[in-house]
Amino acid sequence: MAQPRTRQQPDDGNPRGLHFLTDLANTVHEDPDASAADLQALLELHGGPAFRLTDADARELCEATAPVIAILGADDPDTAAEAINALLDRYPARPRLVRLPGRPWSLHTRAPADAGPTHWLLSTAALALGLWLSERGTCAWGRCAAPGCGRFFIDTGRRTPQRYCTPRCATRVRVATHRANRAAD
Ligand SMILES: [Zn+2]
């Protein structure tokens, strides 16, 4: 049975926009030709800007996701910081505190008026990942260790590093290990 697609909860400003980035990375990783409709739905789910994405925009966004995927795949903070700095140089973020209805103030980026989705995405990603890296001091993200999964996640835990994308994957691995141990008895 195919695993149902699960999405992390829409971003509540904490951690800032990061769940959008992992959702986007997972979507593009699973389908490098994700459609404009898919990406549009993802933006809307996470309260992103109301781009009306064309097919050309969708292709551009899928390509622009590559550096985000590379950073989310890094587990060395020095490597990640260099990659984030390269994005900050190339796609400068213009941070602004914004208060969405019913939410606390949170830092958003405002791309130049004529900037397309790529500039918006990569300036947003660089700021969000940079803030998260500086706050946690480590690459507090990763890829799910469950066999056949490999989805990216944001590690919001404070103690042991997270290994699985969701409790569902953790349970799946625990049950499989338990069965294997019983079979070996
Ligand atoms: Zn998983």
Backbone and ligand atoms as CSV (ligand in chain L), in Angstrom:
chain,resi,resn,atom,element,x,y,z
A,1,MET,N,N,0.851,-1.200,0.000
A,1,MET,CA,C,0.000,0.000,0.000
A,1,MET,C,C,0.884,1.248,0.000
A,2,ALA,N,N,0.545,2.189,-0.842
A,2,ALA,CA,C,1.339,3.422,-0.876
A,2,ALA,C,C,1.119,4.185,0.426
A,3,GLN,N,N,2.181,4.753,0.872
A,3,GLN,CA,C,2.061,5.546,2.100
A,3,GLN,C,C,1.310,6.831,1.796
A,4,PRO,N,N,0.314,7.177,2.604
A,4,PRO,CA,C,-0.361,8.442,2.334
A,4,PRO,C,C,0.618,9.608,2.488
A,5,ARG,N,N,0.447,10.606,1.655
A,5,ARG,CA,C,1.314,11.780,1.772
A,5,ARG,C,C,0.917,12.548,3.004
A,6,THR,N,N,1.862,12.741,3.867
A,6,THR,CA,C,1.549,13.526,5.057
A,6,THR,C,C,2.310,14.828,4.959
A,7,ARG,N,N,1.693,15.853,5.421
A,7,ARG,CA,C,2.361,17.145,5.451
A,7,ARG,C,C,2.454,17.565,6.902
A,8,GLN,N,N,3.527,18.288,7.178
A,8,GLN,CA,C,3.601,18.834,8.521
A,8,GLN,C,C,2.578,19.962,8.612
A,9,GLN,N,N,2.258,20.335,9.814
A,9,GLN,CA,C,1.255,21.374,10.007
A,9,GLN,C,C,1.682,22.663,9.309
A,10,PRO,N,N,0.712,23.408,8.782
A,10,PRO,CA,C,1.064,24.688,8.185
A,10,PRO,C,C,1.861,25.521,9.185
A,11,ASP,N,N,2.762,26.272,8.648
A,11,ASP,CA,C,3.678,27.034,9.478
A,11,ASP,C,C,2.934,27.976,10.417
A,12,ASP,N,N,3.297,27.940,11.686
A,12,ASP,CA,C,2.688,28.871,12.625
A,12,ASP,C,C,3.688,29.953,13.005
A,13,GLY,N,N,4.691,30.128,12.183
A,13,GLY,CA,C,5.688,31.154,12.459
A,13,GLY,C,C,6.819,30.615,13.305
A,14,ASN,N,N,6.704,29.412,13.803
A,14,ASN,CA,C,7.762,28.846,14.652
A,14,ASN,C,C,7.812,27.340,14.455
A,15,PRO,N,N,8.810,26.783,13.848
A,15,PRO,CA,C,9.937,27.489,13.237
A,15,PRO,C,C,9.559,28.085,11.883
A,16,ARG,N,N,10.053,29.256,11.711
A,16,ARG,CA,C,9.632,30.149,10.621
A,16,ARG,C,C,9.719,29.575,9.211
A,17,GLY,N,N,8.602,29.249,8.663
A,17,GLY,CA,C,8.586,28.864,7.246
A,17,GLY,C,C,9.329,27.570,6.943
A,18,LEU,N,N,9.863,26.932,7.994
A,18,LEU,CA,C,10.724,25.779,7.725
A,18,LEU,C,C,9.920,24.571,7.265
A,19,HIS,N,N,8.708,24.440,7.783
A,19,HIS,CA,C,7.892,23.304,7.352
A,19,HIS,C,C,7.477,23.460,5.890
A,20,PHE,N,N,7.337,24.707,5.475
A,20,PHE,CA,C,7.085,24.932,4.044
A,20,PHE,C,C,8.267,24.403,3.224
A,21,LEU,N,N,9.476,24.694,3.694
A,21,LEU,CA,C,10.665,24.290,2.933
A,21,LEU,C,C,10.796,22.773,2.864
A,22,THR,N,N,10.538,22.080,3.987
A,22,THR,CA,C,10.655,20.621,3.922
A,22,THR,C,C,9.534,20.038,3.052
A,23,ASP,N,N,8.339,20.608,3.146
A,23,ASP,CA,C,7.246,20.128,2.280
A,23,ASP,C,C,7.610,20.314,0.807
A,24,LEU,N,N,8.171,21.483,0.520
A,24,LEU,CA,C,8.558,21.760,-0.869
A,24,LEU,C,C,9.671,20.803,-1.308
A,25,ALA,N,N,10.679,20.636,-0.465
A,25,ALA,CA,C,11.796,19.738,-0.808
A,25,ALA,C,C,11.273,18.323,-1.039
A,26,ASN,N,N,10.364,17.866,-0.183
A,26,ASN,CA,C,9.826,16.509,-0.335
A,26,ASN,C,C,9.002,16.381,-1.614
A,27,THR,N,N,8.206,17.406,-1.901
A,27,THR,CA,C,7.378,17.376,-3.110
A,27,THR,C,C,8.256,17.297,-4.354
A,28,VAL,N,N,9.277,18.143,-4.413
A,28,VAL,CA,C,10.128,18.194,-5.605
A,28,VAL,C,C,11.037,16.963,-5.678
A,29,HIS,N,N,11.448,16.476,-4.507
A,29,HIS,CA,C,12.288,15.292,-4.488
A,29,HIS,C,C,11.517,14.090,-5.032
A,30,GLU,N,N,10.225,14.005,-4.662
A,30,GLU,CA,C,9.403,12.884,-5.122
A,30,GLU,C,C,8.990,13.058,-6.572
A,31,ASP,N,N,8.810,14.301,-6.984
A,31,ASP,CA,C,8.369,14.557,-8.348
A,31,ASP,C,C,9.071,15.802,-8.881
A,32,PRO,N,N,10.222,15.614,-9.529
A,32,PRO,CA,C,11.001,16.767,-10.010
A,32,PRO,C,C,10.228,17.622,-11.017
A,33,ASP,N,N,9.127,17.086,-11.547
A,33,ASP,CA,C,8.307,17.879,-12.464
A,33,ASP,C,C,6.979,18.246,-11.819
A,34,ALA,N,N,7.016,18.568,-10.530
A,34,ALA,CA,C,5.777,18.928,-9.828
A,34,ALA,C,C,5.056,20.032,-10.603
A,35,SER,N,N,3.737,19.921,-10.660
A,35,SER,CA,C,2.971,20.838,-11.508
A,35,SER,C,C,2.759,22.181,-10.822
A,36,ALA,N,N,2.371,23.153,-11.634
A,36,ALA,CA,C,2.059,24.475,-11.105
A,36,ALA,C,C,0.953,24.364,-10.052
A,37,ALA,N,N,-0.043,23.495,-10.312
A,37,ALA,CA,C,-1.161,23.355,-9.363
A,37,ALA,C,C,-0.674,22.797,-8.027
A,38,ASP,N,N,0.216,21.800,-8.083
A,38,ASP,CA,C,0.762,21.225,-6.846
A,38,ASP,C,C,1.490,22.286,-6.026
A,39,LEU,N,N,2.344,23.053,-6.704
A,39,LEU,CA,C,3.157,24.045,-5.995
A,39,LEU,C,C,2.291,25.190,-5.482
A,40,GLN,N,N,1.302,25.550,-6.295
A,40,GLN,CA,C,0.362,26.594,-5.887
A,40,GLN,C,C,-0.351,26.176,-4.590
A,41,ALA,N,N,-0.788,24.918,-4.548
A,41,ALA,CA,C,-1.497,24.409,-3.371
A,41,ALA,C,C,-0.580,24.431,-2.153
A,42,LEU,N,N,0.674,24.106,-2.361
A,42,LEU,CA,C,1.649,24.090,-1.272
A,42,LEU,C,C,1.857,25.501,-0.713
A,43,LEU,N,N,1.983,26.471,-1.615
A,43,LEU,CA,C,2.147,27.862,-1.184
A,43,LEU,C,C,0.936,28.321,-0.386
A,44,GLU,N,N,-0.235,27.960,-0.883
A,44,GLU,CA,C,-1.459,28.401,-0.207
A,44,GLU,C,C,-1.572,27.769,1.168
A,45,LEU,N,N,-1.230,26.477,1.244
A,45,LEU,CA,C,-1.292,25.772,2.527
A,45,LEU,C,C,-0.443,26.474,3.581
A,46,HIS,N,N,0.686,27.000,3.140
A,46,HIS,CA,C,1.624,27.597,4.087
A,46,HIS,C,C,1.521,29.117,4.131
A,47,GLY,N,N,0.479,29.668,3.524
A,47,GLY,CA,C,0.292,31.122,3.585
A,47,GLY,C,C,1.348,31.894,2.819
A,48,GLY,N,N,1.907,31.277,1.778
A,48,GLY,CA,C,2.916,31.960,0.960
A,48,GLY,C,C,2.271,33.030,0.098
A,49,PRO,N,N,3.091,33.786,-0.620
A,49,PRO,CA,C,2.545,34.860,-1.450
A,49,PRO,C,C,1.667,34.297,-2.557
A,50,ALA,N,N,0.700,35.105,-2.972
A,50,ALA,CA,C,-0.294,34.629,-3.930
A,50,ALA,C,C,0.233,34.725,-5.346
A,51,PHE,N,N,1.308,33.970,-5.633
A,51,PHE,CA,C,1.762,33.892,-7.012
A,51,PHE,C,C,0.719,33.116,-7.804
A,52,ARG,N,N,0.477,33.547,-9.039
A,52,ARG,CA,C,-0.295,32.693,-9.949
A,52,ARG,C,C,0.752,31.983,-10.791
A,53,LEU,N,N,1.079,30.777,-10.421
A,53,LEU,CA,C,2.213,30.105,-11.053
A,53,LEU,C,C,1.853,29.585,-12.436
A,54,THR,N,N,2.711,29.896,-13.373
A,54,THR,CA,C,2.575,29.310,-14.711
A,54,THR,C,C,3.394,28.021,-14.732
A,55,ASP,N,N,3.288,27.273,-15.821
A,55,ASP,CA,C,4.105,26.058,-15.942
A,55,ASP,C,C,5.588,26.408,-15.925
A,56,ALA,N,N,5.927,27.555,-16.550
A,56,ALA,CA,C,7.337,27.972,-16.570
A,56,ALA,C,C,7.797,28.304,-15.147
A,57,ASP,N,N,6.935,28.979,-14.369
A,57,ASP,CA,C,7.265,29.281,-12.963
A,57,ASP,C,C,7.491,27.996,-12.186
A,58,ALA,N,N,6.631,27.012,-12.437
A,58,ALA,CA,C,6.720,25.751,-11.698
A,58,ALA,C,C,8.054,25.074,-11.985
A,59,ARG,N,N,8.454,25.089,-13.256
A,59,ARG,CA,C,9.756,24.488,-13.596
A,59,ARG,C,C,10.878,25.244,-12.904
A,60,GLU,N,N,10.756,26.584,-12.899
A,60,GLU,CA,C,11.784,27.421,-12.279
A,60,GLU,C,C,11.863,27.134,-10.773
A,61,LEU,N,N,10.700,27.014,-10.149
A,61,LEU,CA,C,10.673,26.744,-8.702
A,61,LEU,C,C,11.269,25.375,-8.380
A,62,CYS,N,N,10.935,24.389,-9.214
A,62,CYS,CA,C,11.492,23.045,-8.985
A,62,CYS,C,C,13.010,23.088,-9.062
A,63,GLU,N,N,13.536,23.820,-10.044
A,63,GLU,CA,C,14.994,23.918,-10.171
A,63,GLU,C,C,15.578,24.678,-8.988
A,64,ALA,N,N,14.876,25.739,-8.573
A,64,ALA,CA,C,15.378,26.576,-7.481
A,64,ALA,C,C,15.381,25.828,-6.154
A,65,THR,N,N,14.648,24.728,-6.085
A,65,THR,CA,C,14.585,23.969,-4.834
A,65,THR,C,C,15.866,23.167,-4.606
A,66,ALA,N,N,16.663,22.975,-5.665
A,66,ALA,CA,C,17.877,22.144,-5.534
A,66,ALA,C,C,18.805,22.609,-4.404
A,67,PRO,N,N,19.141,23.917,-4.322
A,67,PRO,CA,C,20.024,24.313,-3.216
A,67,PRO,C,C,19.381,24.132,-1.841
A,68,VAL,N,N,18.060,24.245,-1.783
A,68,VAL,CA,C,17.367,24.030,-0.495
A,68,VAL,C,C,17.511,22.556,-0.096
A,69,ILE,N,N,17.330,21.671,-1.084
A,69,ILE,CA,C,17.473,20.238,-0.815
A,69,ILE,C,C,18.910,19.935,-0.370
A,70,ALA,N,N,19.879,20.592,-1.018
A,70,ALA,CA,C,21.287,20.351,-0.652
A,70,ALA,C,C,21.535,20.776,0.799
A,71,ILE,N,N,20.976,21.913,1.198
A,71,ILE,CA,C,21.190,22.379,2.581
A,71,ILE,C,C,20.497,21.440,3.562
A,72,LEU,N,N,19.268,21.031,3.234
A,72,LEU,CA,C,18.538,20.126,4.142
A,72,LEU,C,C,19.215,18.761,4.226
A,73,GLY,N,N,20.054,18.442,3.246
A,73,GLY,CA,C,20.784,17.179,3.270
A,73,GLY,C,C,22.121,17.290,3.999
A,74,ALA,N,N,22.490,18.508,4.384
A,74,ALA,CA,C,23.782,18.704,5.065
A,74,ALA,C,C,23.639,18.428,6.548
A,75,ASP,N,N,24.655,17.787,7.119
A,75,ASP,CA,C,24.596,17.625,8.575
A,75,ASP,C,C,25.798,18.283,9.256
A,76,ASP,N,N,26.581,19.006,8.453
A,76,ASP,CA,C,27.706,19.731,9.031
A,76,ASP,C,C,27.367,21.226,9.006
A,77,PRO,N,N,27.319,21.876,10.184
A,77,PRO,CA,C,26.889,23.278,10.225
A,77,PRO,C,C,27.774,24.209,9.399
A,78,ASP,N,N,29.079,23.911,9.290
A,78,ASP,CA,C,29.962,24.786,8.498
A,78,ASP,C,C,29.578,24.746,7.019
A,79,THR,N,N,29.331,23.531,6.525
A,79,THR,CA,C,28.920,23.371,5.131
A,79,THR,C,C,27.587,24.071,4.884
A,80,ALA,N,N,26.647,23.857,5.810
A,80,ALA,CA,C,25.322,24.462,5.653
A,80,ALA,C,C,25.436,25.983,5.683
A,81,ALA,N,N,26.237,26.517,6.616
A,81,ALA,CA,C,26.367,27.973,6.744
A,81,ALA,C,C,26.946,28.567,5.463
A,82,GLU,N,N,27.926,27.912,4.881
A,82,GLU,CA,C,28.502,28.425,3.638
A,82,GLU,C,C,27.462,28.460,2.522
A,83,ALA,N,N,26.683,27.387,2.434
A,83,ALA,CA,C,25.655,27.325,1.387
A,83,ALA,C,C,24.584,28.391,1.625
A,84,ILE,N,N,24.219,28.597,2.886
A,84,ILE,CA,C,23.199,29.611,3.203
A,84,ILE,C,C,23.746,31.006,2.900
A,85,ASN,N,N,25.012,31.252,3.258
A,85,ASN,CA,C,25.613,32.558,2.960
A,85,ASN,C,C,25.658,32.822,1.461
A,86,ALA,N,N,25.927,31.774,0.687
A,86,ALA,CA,C,25.963,31.951,-0.768
A,86,ALA,C,C,24.586,32.383,-1.271
A,87,LEU,N,N,23.530,31.789,-0.696
A,87,LEU,CA,C,22.172,32.185,-1.101
A,87,LEU,C,C,21.860,33.611,-0.641
A,88,LEU,N,N,22.296,33.959,0.572
A,88,LEU,CA,C,22.028,35.314,1.081
A,88,LEU,C,C,22.710,36.365,0.208
A,89,ASP,N,N,23.909,36.029,-0.302
A,89,ASP,CA,C,24.605,36.956,-1.203
A,89,ASP,C,C,23.841,37.109,-2.507
A,90,ARG,N,N,23.407,35.975,-3.022
A,90,ARG,CA,C,22.814,35.989,-4.358
A,90,ARG,C,C,21.358,36.463,-4.338
A,91,TYR,N,N,20.644,36.120,-3.278
A,91,TYR,CA,C,19.217,36.494,-3.171
A,91,TYR,C,C,19.006,37.207,-1.845
A,92,PRO,N,N,19.470,38.450,-1.763
A,92,PRO,CA,C,19.392,39.147,-0.473
A,92,PRO,C,C,17.957,39.180,0.043
A,93,ALA,N,N,17.819,38.892,1.315
A,93,ALA,CA,C,16.494,38.929,1.935
A,93,ALA,C,C,16.244,40.334,2.460
A,94,ARG,N,N,15.033,40.788,2.332
A,94,ARG,CA,C,14.665,42.064,2.965
A,94,ARG,C,C,13.686,41.732,4.067
A,95,PRO,N,N,14.227,41.419,5.251
A,95,PRO,CA,C,13.358,40.926,6.319
A,95,PRO,C,C,12.453,42.021,6.867
A,96,ARG,N,N,11.305,41.608,7.280
A,96,ARG,CA,C,10.291,42.517,7.821
A,96,ARG,C,C,9.450,41.748,8.798
A,97,LEU,N,N,9.145,42.381,9.930
A,97,LEU,CA,C,8.237,41.725,10.867
A,97,LEU,C,C,6.804,41.899,10.381
A,98,VAL,N,N,6.093,40.812,10.342
A,98,VAL,CA,C,4.715,40.829,9.845
A,98,VAL,C,C,3.843,40.148,10.885
A,99,ARG,N,N,2.673,40.711,11.130
A,99,ARG,CA,C,1.752,40.005,12.022
A,99,ARG,C,C,0.524,39.574,11.243
A,100,LEU,N,N,0.451,38.271,10.964
A,100,LEU,CA,C,-0.710,37.728,10.266
A,100,LEU,C,C,-1.843,37.636,11.280
A,101,PRO,N,N,-3.087,37.696,10.803
A,101,PRO,CA,C,-4.231,37.695,11.721
A,101,PRO,C,C,-4.147,36.546,12.724
A,102,GLY,N,N,-4.257,36.874,13.992
A,102,GLY,CA,C,-4.300,35.852,15.034
A,102,GLY,C,C,-2.959,35.201,15.337
A,103,ARG,N,N,-1.887,35.721,14.791
A,103,ARG,CA,C,-0.576,35.112,15.007
A,103,ARG,C,C,0.375,36.135,15.615
A,104,PRO,N,N,1.451,35.640,16.241
A,104,PRO,CA,C,2.430,36.594,16.769
A,104,PRO,C,C,3.264,37.204,15.641
A,105,TRP,N,N,3.967,38.272,15.964
A,105,TRP,CA,C,4.867,38.881,14.979
A,105,TRP,C,C,5.873,37.841,14.517
A,106,SER,N,N,6.131,37.799,13.244
A,106,SER,CA,C,7.180,36.890,12.760
A,106,SER,C,C,7.894,37.526,11.577
A,107,LEU,N,N,9.118,37.059,11.390
A,107,LEU,CA,C,9.972,37.644,10.381
A,107,LEU,C,C,9.673,37.046,9.013
A,108,HIS,N,N,9.370,37.896,8.060
A,108,HIS,CA,C,9.113,37.443,6.690
A,108,HIS,C,C,10.063,38.185,5.758
A,109,THR,N,N,10.208,37.645,4.560
A,109,THR,CA,C,11.023,38.376,3.596
A,109,THR,C,C,10.107,39.039,2.591
A,110,ARG,N,N,10.572,40.189,2.113
A,110,ARG,CA,C,9.822,40.871,1.074
A,110,ARG,C,C,10.737,40.954,-0.130
A,111,ALA,N,N,10.381,40.189,-1.135
A,111,ALA,CA,C,11.217,40.208,-2.339
A,111,ALA,C,C,10.936,41.504,-3.092
A,112,PRO,N,N,11.905,41.966,-3.891
A,112,PRO,CA,C,11.649,43.139,-4.735
A,112,PRO,C,C,10.390,42.921,-5.570
A,113,ALA,N,N,9.698,44.033,-5.872
A,113,ALA,CA,C,8.395,43.931,-6.542
A,113,ALA,C,C,8.472,43.121,-7.834
A,114,ASP,N,N,9.594,43.236,-8.535
A,114,ASP,CA,C,9.660,42.567,-9.832
A,114,ASP,C,C,10.309,41.186,-9.737
A,115,ALA,N,N,10.599,40.760,-8.506
A,115,ALA,CA,C,11.271,39.457,-8.364
A,115,ALA,C,C,10.284,38.335,-8.612
A,116,GLY,N,N,10.738,37.299,-9.222
A,116,GLY,CA,C,9.883,36.150,-9.492
A,116,GLY,C,C,9.931,35.178,-8.335
A,117,PRO,N,N,9.260,34.045,-8.519
A,117,PRO,CA,C,9.175,33.042,-7.456
A,117,PRO,C,C,10.539,32.531,-6.979
A,118,THR,N,N,11.517,32.459,-7.887
A,118,THR,CA,C,12.822,31.936,-7.473
A,118,THR,C,C,13.476,32.842,-6.443
A,119,HIS,N,N,13.464,34.137,-6.718
A,119,HIS,CA,C,14.070,35.077,-5.766
A,119,HIS,C,C,13.335,35.013,-4.431
A,120,TRP,N,N,12.020,35.013,-4.516
A,120,TRP,CA,C,11.239,34.941,-3.282
A,120,TRP,C,C,11.594,33.667,-2.504
A,121,LEU,N,N,11.586,32.530,-3.207
A,121,LEU,CA,C,11.831,31.250,-2.526
A,121,LEU,C,C,13.210,31.224,-1.881
A,122,LEU,N,N,14.234,31.602,-2.646
A,122,LEU,CA,C,15.587,31.415,-2.130
A,122,LEU,C,C,15.950,32.467,-1.087
A,123,SER,N,N,15.396,33.665,-1.178
A,123,SER,CA,C,15.663,34.631,-0.102
A,123,SER,C,C,14.944,34.186,1.177
A,124,THR,N,N,13.737,33.669,1.025
A,124,THR,CA,C,12.983,33.165,2.178
A,124,THR,C,C,13.698,31.976,2.819
A,125,ALA,N,N,14.157,31.055,1.961
A,125,ALA,CA,C,14.816,29.849,2.466
A,125,ALA,C,C,16.103,30.204,3.192
A,126,ALA,N,N,16.886,31.115,2.601
A,126,ALA,CA,C,18.176,31.467,3.209
A,126,ALA,C,C,17.956,32.094,4.581
A,127,LEU,N,N,16.987,32.976,4.679
A,127,LEU,CA,C,16.737,33.635,5.971
A,127,LEU,C,C,16.222,32.622,6.998
A,128,ALA,N,N,15.253,31.814,6.591
A,128,ALA,CA,C,14.652,30.861,7.534
A,128,ALA,C,C,15.688,29.846,8.020
A,129,LEU,N,N,16.449,29.297,7.088
A,129,LEU,CA,C,17.438,28.278,7.473
A,129,LEU,C,C,18.588,28.917,8.259
A,130,GLY,N,N,18.955,30.140,7.876
A,130,GLY,CA,C,20.028,30.841,8.593
A,130,GLY,C,C,19.640,31.143,10.032
A,131,LEU,N,N,18.410,31.602,10.240
A,131,LEU,CA,C,17.944,31.890,11.606
A,131,LEU,C,C,17.901,30.609,12.426
A,132,TRP,N,N,17.411,29.554,11.809
A,132,TRP,CA,C,17.268,28.274,12.515
A,132,TRP,C,C,18.647,27.711,12.876
A,133,LEU,N,N,19.578,27.784,11.923
A,133,LEU,CA,C,20.940,27.288,12.192
A,133,LEU,C,C,21.593,28.110,13.308
A,134,SER,N,N,21.393,29.428,13.274
A,134,SER,CA,C,22.058,30.249,14.291
A,134,SER,C,C,21.402,30.052,15.651
A,135,GLU,N,N,20.107,29.777,15.652
A,135,GLU,CA,C,19.421,29.568,16.926
A,135,GLU,C,C,19.819,28.226,17.547
A,136,ARG,N,N,19.889,27.189,16.733
A,136,ARG,CA,C,20.165,25.851,17.252
A,136,ARG,C,C,21.643,25.503,17.276
A,137,GLY,N,N,22.429,26.157,16.456
A,137,GLY,CA,C,23.859,25.888,16.423
A,137,GLY,C,C,24.215,24.576,15.736
A,138,THR,N,N,23.225,23.859,15.257
A,138,THR,CA,C,23.474,22.609,14.534
A,138,THR,C,C,22.544,22.582,13.327
A,139,CYS,N,N,22.734,21.589,12.490
A,139,CYS,CA,C,21.793,21.380,11.385
A,139,CYS,C,C,20.577,20.660,11.967
A,140,ALA,N,N,19.655,21.423,12.522
A,140,ALA,CA,C,18.501,20.815,13.193
A,140,ALA,C,C,17.431,20.457,12.154
A,141,TRP,N,N,17.833,19.571,11.282
A,141,TRP,CA,C,16.946,19.045,10.247
A,141,TRP,C,C,17.558,17.732,9.790
A,142,GLY,N,N,16.887,17.011,8.951
A,142,GLY,CA,C,17.474,15.753,8.497
A,142,GLY,C,C,16.568,15.038,7.525
A,143,ARG,N,N,16.979,13.794,7.230
A,143,ARG,CA,C,16.188,12.941,6.347
A,143,ARG,C,C,15.773,11.716,7.127
A,144,CYS,N,N,14.560,11.298,6.912
A,144,CYS,CA,C,13.994,10.173,7.656
A,144,CYS,C,C,14.808,8.898,7.424
A,145,ALA,N,N,15.113,8.218,8.544
A,145,ALA,CA,C,15.937,7.008,8.466
A,145,ALA,C,C,15.108,5.748,8.225
A,146,ALA,N,N,13.783,5.884,8.141
A,146,ALA,CA,C,12.953,4.692,7.911
A,146,ALA,C,C,13.186,4.172,6.500
A,147,PRO,N,N,13.321,2.843,6.367
A,147,PRO,CA,C,13.557,2.277,5.030
A,147,PRO,C,C,12.461,2.712,4.060
A,148,GLY,N,N,12.860,3.151,2.886
A,148,GLY,CA,C,11.894,3.523,1.854
A,148,GLY,C,C,11.259,4.886,2.046
A,149,CYS,N,N,11.695,5.648,3.067
A,149,CYS,CA,C,11.076,6.968,3.259
A,149,CYS,C,C,12.022,8.061,2.781
A,150,GLY,N,N,12.934,8.490,3.632
A,150,GLY,CA,C,13.910,9.494,3.207
A,150,GLY,C,C,13.368,10.901,3.084
A,151,ARG,N,N,12.176,11.155,3.679
A,151,ARG,CA,C,11.639,12.513,3.590
A,151,ARG,C,C,12.408,13.466,4.508
A,152,PHE,N,N,12.491,14.714,4.078
A,152,PHE,CA,C,13.171,15.727,4.887
A,152,PHE,C,C,12.256,16.167,6.018
A,153,PHE,N,N,12.866,16.495,7.153
A,153,PHE,CA,C,12.077,17.031,8.277
A,153,PHE,C,C,12.895,18.089,9.007
A,154,ILE,N,N,12.186,18.894,9.790
A,154,ILE,CA,C,12.824,19.866,10.674
A,154,ILE,C,C,12.851,19.252,12.069
A,155,ASP,N,N,14.011,19.245,12.684
A,155,ASP,CA,C,14.155,18.645,14.008
A,155,ASP,C,C,13.878,19.715,15.065
A,156,THR,N,N,12.682,19.652,15.630
A,156,THR,CA,C,12.311,20.673,16.612
A,156,THR,C,C,12.589,20.208,18.033
A,157,GLY,N,N,13.043,18.947,18.193
A,157,GLY,CA,C,13.314,18.421,19.528
A,157,GLY,C,C,14.530,19.085,20.138
A,158,ARG,N,N,14.602,19.011,21.448
A,158,ARG,CA,C,15.707,19.661,22.150
A,158,ARG,C,C,16.716,18.654,22.661
A,159,ARG,N,N,16.315,17.386,22.744
A,159,ARG,CA,C,17.225,16.411,23.354
A,159,ARG,C,C,17.866,15.530,22.306
A,160,THR,N,N,17.391,14.273,22.211
A,160,THR,CA,C,18.035,13.396,21.232
A,160,THR,C,C,17.663,13.828,19.819
A,161,PRO,N,N,18.608,13.733,18.909
A,161,PRO,CA,C,18.311,14.102,17.524
A,161,PRO,C,C,17.190,13.239,16.954
A,162,GLN,N,N,16.316,13.879,16.188
A,162,GLN,CA,C,15.197,13.177,15.573
A,162,GLN,C,C,15.714,12.319,14.418
A,163,ARG,N,N,15.164,11.102,14.276
A,163,ARG,CA,C,15.638,10.237,13.189
A,163,ARG,C,C,14.570,10.022,12.117
A,164,TYR,N,N,13.308,10.196,12.490
A,164,TYR,CA,C,12.231,9.874,11.551
A,164,TYR,C,C,11.398,11.112,11.267
A,165,CYS,N,N,10.778,11.121,10.065
A,165,CYS,CA,C,10.042,12.320,9.651
A,165,CYS,C,C,8.785,12.517,10.478
A,166,THR,N,N,8.167,11.401,10.875
A,166,THR,CA,C,6.892,11.491,11.583
A,166,THR,C,C,6.830,10.360,12.610
A,167,PRO,N,N,5.940,10.474,13.602
A,167,PRO,CA,C,5.725,9.364,14.523
A,167,PRO,C,C,5.308,8.102,13.760
A,168,ARG,N,N,4.615,8.289,12.622
A,168,ARG,CA,C,4.203,7.137,11.829
A,168,ARG,C,C,5.409,6.300,11.385
A,169,CYS,N,N,6.448,6.969,10.877
A,169,CYS,CA,C,7.643,6.241,10.432
A,169,CYS,C,C,8.364,5.614,11.627
A,170,ALA,N,N,8.434,6.327,12.742
A,170,ALA,CA,C,9.106,5.780,13.932
A,170,ALA,C,C,8.401,4.506,14.369
A,171,THR,N,N,7.066,4.516,14.357
A,171,THR,CA,C,6.289,3.351,14.767
A,171,THR,C,C,6.509,2.189,13.807
A,172,ARG,N,N,6.512,2.514,12.516
A,172,ARG,CA,C,6.708,1.491,11.483
A,172,ARG,C,C,8.040,0.766,11.722
A,173,VAL,N,N,9.096,1.530,12.004
A,173,VAL,CA,C,10.411,0.924,12.222
A,173,VAL,C,C,10.403,0.099,13.513
A,174,ARG,N,N,9.754,0.649,14.560
A,174,ARG,CA,C,9.724,-0.065,15.839
A,174,ARG,C,C,9.007,-1.402,15.685
A,175,VAL,N,N,7.880,-1.393,14.976
A,175,VAL,CA,C,7.105,-2.625,14.783
A,175,VAL,C,C,7.918,-3.626,13.964
A,176,ALA,N,N,8.578,-3.153,12.918
A,176,ALA,CA,C,9.374,-4.051,12.065
A,176,ALA,C,C,10.527,-4.659,12.867
A,177,THR,N,N,11.176,-3.838,13.702
A,177,THR,CA,C,12.293,-4.340,14.515
A,177,THR,C,C,11.792,-5.391,15.500
A,178,HIS,N,N,10.642,-5.090,16.109
A,178,HIS,CA,C,10.051,-6.000,17.080
A,178,HIS,C,C,9.736,-7.345,16.425
A,179,ARG,N,N,9.137,-7.279,15.214
A,179,ARG,CA,C,8.792,-8.516,14.490
A,179,ARG,C,C,10.050,-9.302,14.151
A,180,ALA,N,N,11.080,-8.586,13.693
A,180,ALA,CA,C,12.331,-9.251,13.306
A,180,ALA,C,C,12.958,-9.920,14.516
A,181,ASN,N,N,12.901,-9.252,15.680
A,181,ASN,CA,C,13.469,-9.830,16.888
A,181,ASN,C,C,12.702,-11.081,17.294
A,182,ARG,N,N,11.390,-11.009,17.177
A,182,ARG,CA,C,10.569,-12.173,17.557
A,182,ARG,C,C,10.834,-13.351,16.630
A,183,ALA,N,N,10.991,-13.037,15.321
A,183,ALA,CA,C,11.239,-14.088,14.345
A,183,ALA,C,C,12.602,-14.751,14.611
A,184,ALA,N,N,13.541,-13.960,15.157
A,184,ALA,CA,C,14.883,-14.471,15.402
A,184,ALA,C,C,14.939,-15.327,16.675
A,185,ASP,N,N,13.921,-15.141,17.535
A,185,ASP,CA,C,13.931,-15.898,18.806
A,185,ASP,C,C,13.756,-17.398,18.601
L,1,ZN,ZN,ZN,9.678,8.924,7.190
